[in-house]
Amino acid sequence: KNKIMYAMGDDQVLYCFNCEDGSVQDAVRLHAKEVIGITHHPHRNILASFSTDGTMKIWRSGAKTKKVGPRFTDTTTAESK
């Protein structure tokens, strides 16, 4: 089973590295604005990413990362905060 490490770049690209040989398995632009967090499911190859654009996206991770879930948008307004 491949061991994968994820790193976010300042360019809003998620880089997926193979920990065994250091190769880049995939590189995916996640959001248009700054990514403020990513998290990985503990038992499945699923990532969630959060952005200052007010969205959270769900991704299937691995050799080719792809969006699998809906796009969640922050629906709160400045008045309700």
C-alpha contacts under 8 A as a table, 3 or more apart, distances in Angstrom:
res1	aa1	res2	aa2	distance
2	N	18	N	6.88
2	N	19	C	7.78
2	N	20	E	7.76
3	K	18	N	6.01
3	K	19	C	5.46
3	K	20	E	6.90
4	I	16	C	6.39
4	I	17	F	5.52
4	I	18	N	4.90
4	I	19	C	5.64
4	I	62	G	7.40
5	M	16	C	5.80
5	M	17	F	5.13
5	M	18	N	6.55
5	M	19	C	6.32
6	Y	14	L	6.72
6	Y	15	Y	5.67
6	Y	16	C	4.76
6	Y	17	F	6.30
7	A	14	L	5.78
7	A	15	Y	5.22
7	A	16	C	6.72
8	M	12	Q	6.48
8	M	13	V	5.83
8	M	14	L	4.64
8	M	15	Y	6.22
8	M	35	V	7.86
9	G	12	Q	5.52
9	G	13	V	5.39
9	G	14	L	6.46
9	G	15	Y	7.46
10	D	13	V	7.37
10	D	34	E	7.88
12	Q	29	R	5.74
12	Q	30	L	6.33
12	Q	31	H	6.41
12	Q	32	A	7.25
12	Q	33	K	7.18
12	Q	34	E	6.26
12	Q	35	V	6.30
13	V	27	A	6.26
13	V	28	V	5.27
13	V	29	R	4.20
13	V	30	L	6.11
14	L	27	A	5.53
14	L	28	V	5.23
14	L	29	R	6.19
14	L	30	L	6.67
15	Y	24	V	6.82
15	Y	25	Q	7.72
15	Y	26	D	6.00
15	Y	27	A	4.52
15	Y	28	V	6.74
16	C	24	V	5.76
16	C	25	Q	5.36
16	C	26	D	5.14
16	C	27	A	6.23
16	C	62	G	7.52
16	C	63	A	7.88
17	F	22	G	5.94
17	F	23	S	5.60
17	F	24	V	4.48
17	F	25	Q	5.45
17	F	26	D	7.33
18	N	21	D	5.93
18	N	22	G	5.21
18	N	23	S	5.36
18	N	24	V	6.32
18	N	25	Q	6.21
19	C	22	G	5.31
19	C	23	S	7.67
24	V	27	A	7.39
25	Q	62	G	7.57
25	Q	63	A	5.34
25	Q	64	K	7.29
26	D	62	G	7.82
26	D	63	A	6.09
26	D	64	K	5.81
26	D	65	T	6.76
27	A	65	T	7.86
28	V	65	T	6.95
29	R	32	A	7.89
30	L	35	V	7.76
30	L	49	S	7.47
31	H	34	E	7.11
31	H	35	V	6.73
31	H	51	S	6.67
31	H	53	D	7.85
32	A	53	D	7.44
33	K	51	S	6.38
33	K	52	T	6.02
33	K	53	D	5.72
34	E	51	S	5.62
34	E	52	T	5.57
34	E	53	D	7.46
35	V	38	I	7.79
35	V	49	S	7.06
35	V	50	F	5.78
35	V	51	S	4.24
35	V	52	T	6.42
36	I	49	S	7.82
36	I	50	F	5.72
36	I	51	S	5.29
36	I	52	T	6.64
37	G	49	S	5.73
37	G	50	F	5.18
37	G	51	S	7.06
38	I	47	L	6.79
38	I	48	A	5.57
38	I	49	S	4.35
38	I	50	F	6.34
39	T	47	L	5.60
39	T	48	A	5.41
39	T	49	S	6.66
40	H	45	N	7.35
40	H	46	I	5.89
40	H	47	L	4.49
40	H	48	A	6.58
41	H	44	R	5.53
41	H	45	N	6.63
41	H	46	I	5.47
41	H	47	L	6.25
45	N	60	R	5.75
45	N	61	S	5.07
45	N	62	G	6.67
46	I	58	I	7.02
46	I	59	W	5.58
46	I	60	R	4.60
46	I	61	S	5.49
47	L	58	I	5.77
47	L	59	W	4.99
47	L	60	R	6.29
47	L	61	S	6.37
48	A	56	M	6.66
48	A	57	K	5.56
48	A	58	I	4.55
48	A	59	W	6.15
49	S	56	M	5.43
49	S	57	K	5.33
49	S	58	I	6.64
49	S	59	W	7.95
50	F	54	G	7.42
50	F	55	T	5.89
50	F	56	M	4.46
50	F	57	K	6.73
51	S	54	G	5.74
51	S	55	T	5.63
51	S	56	M	6.57
52	T	55	T	7.32
54	G	73	T	5.58
54	G	74	D	4.91
55	T	71	R	6.49
55	T	72	F	5.25
55	T	73	T	4.49
55	T	74	D	6.15
56	M	71	R	6.04
56	M	72	F	5.12
56	M	73	T	6.74
57	K	67	K	7.28
57	K	69	G	6.58
57	K	70	P	6.60
57	K	71	R	5.10
57	K	72	F	6.49
58	I	67	K	6.00
58	I	68	V	5.92
58	I	69	G	4.79
58	I	70	P	6.88
58	I	71	R	7.43
59	W	65	T	6.58
59	W	66	K	5.49
59	W	67	K	4.33
59	W	68	V	5.25
59	W	69	G	6.63
60	R	65	T	5.57
60	R	66	K	5.47
60	R	67	K	6.27
60	R	68	V	6.08
61	S	64	K	6.71
61	S	65	T	4.58
61	S	66	K	6.90
62	G	65	T	5.68
76	T	80	S	6.34
76	T	81	K	7.22
77	T	80	S	5.39
77	T	81	K	6.67
78	A	81	K	5.38
